[in-house]
């Protein structure tokens, strides 16, 4: 593997309680290469989203990242960034696509204004320059530029998710973290979204950390996959190996949970 873009080492995260702590992530280590799509799969509550929030430094109390944890992006210590450096780091270095686009978009602001807010804050763009960049990014995700004057509720779920992806791409980040980005969408729209992400990745060269509980979807989209169970990374391998020759019992059980087209049980 080439020099990793993202390197996570011994990541341990606890949620601090009044009586006892809950370990959400337990000594997790993995790398993501430049231009690679690395997937984290596992059931709800296994720690996938907690890892995603830690990489973007979006975790808040009662979440506590333990001292032995290390997160490096392009050799830079993410956990050591101060407030000012962190503000520049988000969006420019790492961007995040959340599960529900309506939770990411401000419902009372036009799309144009939401692009401008980010572009002006990070690059000092004028409204005219931001409008031009907005049109360019919307075109990349197959949305007519003249719709930048619309509000989020005027778009379908799939279009809103594409708008969020366009916002993420606007500052050319090195890593895009996608936390269940297609869960609320039907299978046809899921495919369209993932195809568009793949095309953009090949054009811009960014890496993707793709998080989902849908192992079948992940095998089609990812280069390598890590399997999470109760806060631990129990297996990681190429997507093909995870599909054809899974090693961990939990990975085998995940595949066995898929219904067979011909009846019976998949083993």
C-alpha positions in Angstrom: 0.0 0.0 0.0 1.2 3.5 -0.8 1.7 6.2 1.9 -1.8 6.5 3.4 -3.8 9.7 3.2 -5.6 8.8 6.4 -4.0 6.8 9.2 -6.0 5.8 12.3 -4.1 4.2 15.1 -5.3 2.7 18.4 -8.4 4.9 18.3 -10.3 4.4 21.5 -13.4 6.5 22.4 -15.6 6.3 25.5 -18.9 7.9 26.3 -18.5 9.1 29.9 -21.4 8.3 32.2 -22.2 9.3 35.8 -21.7 5.8 37.1 -19.7 4.0 34.4 -18.2 4.7 31.0 -19.3 3.0 27.7 -16.5 2.1 25.3 -17.9 2.8 21.8 -14.6 2.3 19.9 -11.9 0.0 21.1 -8.4 0.2 19.8 -9.3 0.6 16.1 -6.5 1.0 13.5 -6.8 1.3 9.7 -5.4 3.3 6.7 -7.0 4.9 3.7 -4.8 5.4 0.6 -5.0 8.4 -1.7 -8.0 7.9 -4.1 -9.2 4.8 -2.3 -12.7 4.0 -1.1 -12.5 2.3 2.3 -15.7 1.0 3.8 -16.7 0.5 7.5 -19.6 -2.0 7.8 -21.4 -3.3 10.8 -24.7 -3.2 12.7 -26.2 -0.1 14.3 -24.4 0.9 17.4 -21.1 -0.8 16.6 -19.1 2.5 16.5 -19.0 3.4 12.8 -20.4 6.9 13.1 -18.4 7.6 16.3 -15.2 6.9 14.2 -16.5 9.2 11.4 -17.2 12.0 13.9 -13.8 11.6 15.5 -12.0 11.9 12.1 -13.8 15.2 11.4 -13.4 16.3 15.1 -17.1 16.7 15.4 -17.4 14.6 18.6 -18.7 16.4 21.7 -19.0 15.5 25.4 -19.8 13.0 26.7 -17.6 11.4 24.0 -13.9 11.3 25.0 -11.1 10.2 22.7 -8.4 8.5 24.8 -4.8 9.8 24.8 -3.3 6.8 23.1 -5.4 7.4 20.0 -3.8 8.8 16.8 -5.5 10.2 13.7 -3.2 11.5 10.9 -4.4 13.1 7.7 -1.6 13.5 5.2 0.8 13.3 8.1 -1.0 16.0 10.1 -2.1 15.2 13.6 -5.9 15.8 13.5 -6.4 15.4 17.3 -3.8 18.1 18.0 -5.4 20.9 16.0 -6.5 24.0 17.8 -9.8 25.8 17.2 -8.4 28.0 14.4 -6.6 25.2 12.6 -9.7 23.0 13.0 -11.9 25.6 11.4 -9.7 25.6 8.3 -9.3 21.8 8.4 -13.0 21.1 8.0 -14.4 21.2 4.5 -10.9 22.1 3.0 -9.2 18.9 4.2 -12.1 16.6 5.3 -15.7 17.0 4.3 -18.6 14.9 5.6 -21.9 13.7 4.0 -24.5 12.8 6.6 -27.3 10.3 6.4 -30.1 12.8 6.0 -29.5 15.7 3.7 -32.2 17.8 5.3 -30.2 17.6 8.5 -27.2 19.1 6.7 -29.1 21.9 4.7 -30.6 24.9 6.3 -34.3 24.8 5.4 -34.8 28.6 5.4 -31.8 29.5 3.2 -31.6 29.2 -0.6 -29.0 26.7 -1.9 -27.0 29.7 -3.3 -26.7 31.2 0.1 -25.5 28.0 1.7 -22.7 27.6 -0.9 -21.8 31.3 -0.4 -21.6 30.9 3.4 -18.9 28.2 3.0 -17.0 29.6 0.1 -16.9 33.1 1.6 -15.8 31.8 5.0 -13.0 29.5 3.7 -11.9 31.3 0.5 -13.1 34.8 0.9 -15.1 34.6 -2.3 -17.4 37.4 -3.4 -21.1 36.6 -4.1 -20.5 36.7 -7.8 -17.5 34.3 -7.6 -19.4 32.0 -5.2 -22.4 32.0 -7.6 -20.2 30.9 -10.4 -18.6 28.1 -8.3 -22.1 27.0 -7.2 -23.2 26.7 -10.8 -20.1 24.7 -11.6 -20.6 22.3 -8.7 -24.4 21.8 -9.2 -23.7 21.0 -12.9 -21.2 18.3 -11.7 -24.0 16.5 -9.8 -26.6 16.9 -12.6 -28.7 19.7 -11.1 -29.6 22.7 -13.2 -27.6 25.8 -12.0 -30.7 28.0 -12.1 -32.1 26.0 -9.3 -29.6 27.5 -6.8 -32.3 30.0 -6.0 -34.6 27.3 -4.7 -34.9 26.1 -1.1 -34.1 22.6 0.1 -37.7 21.5 0.4 -38.2 22.1 -3.3 -35.8 19.2 -4.1 -36.3 15.4 -3.9 -34.4 13.4 -1.4 -31.9 12.2 -4.0 -31.3 15.8 -5.3 -30.8 17.1 -1.8 -28.2 14.5 -1.2 -26.4 15.4 -4.4 -26.5 19.1 -3.3 -24.7 18.1 -0.1 -22.1 16.2 -2.1 -21.6 19.2 -4.3 -21.1 21.4 -1.3 -18.5 18.9 0.0 -16.7 19.0 -3.3 -16.6 22.8 -3.6 -13.3 23.2 -1.6 -11.6 20.1 -3.2 -11.1 18.1 0.1 -8.6 15.3 0.3 -11.1 13.0 2.2 -14.8 12.7 2.1 -16.5 10.9 5.0 -19.9 9.5 4.0 -22.0 8.3 7.0 -24.9 6.2 5.6 -25.4 8.7 2.7 -27.9 6.5 0.8 -29.9 4.8 3.6 -33.0 6.9 3.2 -33.1 6.6 -0.6 -34.6 4.0 -2.8 -32.3 1.6 -4.6 -32.4 3.3 -8.0 -31.4 6.7 -6.5 -28.8 4.9 -4.4 -27.1 3.6 -7.5 -27.2 7.1 -9.2 -25.7 8.7 -6.1 -22.9 6.2 -5.8 -22.1 6.3 -9.6 -21.8 10.1 -9.3 -19.6 9.9 -6.3 -17.3 7.4 -8.1 -17.1 9.6 -11.2 -16.2 12.6 -9.1 -13.6 10.6 -7.1 -11.9 9.6 -10.4 -12.0 13.2 -11.6 -10.8 14.9 -8.4 -8.7 12.2 -6.8 -10.1 12.4 -3.3 -10.4 9.4 -0.9 -13.7 8.2 0.6 -14.5 6.7 4.0 -17.8 5.0 3.3 -19.9 3.9 6.3 -23.0 1.7 6.0 -24.7 -1.3 7.5 -25.4 -2.6 3.9 -22.5 -4.9 3.2 -23.9 -5.9 -0.2 -23.9 -2.2 -1.3 -20.4 -1.7 0.1 -18.8 -4.6 -1.8 -19.9 -3.0 -5.1 -18.5 0.4 -4.2 -15.4 0.0 -2.0 -11.9 -1.0 -2.7 -11.3 -2.3 0.8 -13.7 -3.0 3.7 -13.4 -3.1 7.5 -16.0 -5.0 9.6 -17.0 -3.5 12.9 -18.4 -5.4 15.9 -19.0 -4.0 19.3 -16.5 -1.2 18.8 -13.8 -3.3 17.4 -12.5 -3.7 13.9 -12.6 -7.5 13.6 -11.7 -7.9 10.0 -10.4 -5.8 7.1 -9.5 -6.9 3.6 -10.2 -6.2 -0.1 -13.9 -6.0 -1.0 -13.5 -9.2 -3.1 -11.9 -11.1 -0.3 -14.6 -9.9 2.2 -17.2 -11.2 -0.3 -15.6 -14.5 -1.4 -13.5 -15.6 1.5 -14.6 -13.9 4.7 -12.5 -14.9 7.7 -14.3 -13.7 10.8 -17.4 -15.6 12.0 -19.3 -12.3 12.3 -18.6 -11.4 8.6 -19.8 -14.8 7.6 -23.0 -14.3 9.6 -23.6 -10.9 7.9 -23.5 -12.6 4.5 -25.7 -15.4 5.8 -28.3 -12.9 6.8 -28.9 -12.1 3.1 -31.9 -14.0 1.7 -31.1 -16.3 -1.1 -32.8 -15.9 -4.5 -33.2 -19.7 -4.7 -34.3 -20.3 -1.1 -32.4 -21.9 1.7 -29.6 -20.4 3.8 -26.5 -18.7 2.5 -23.4 -20.0 4.3 
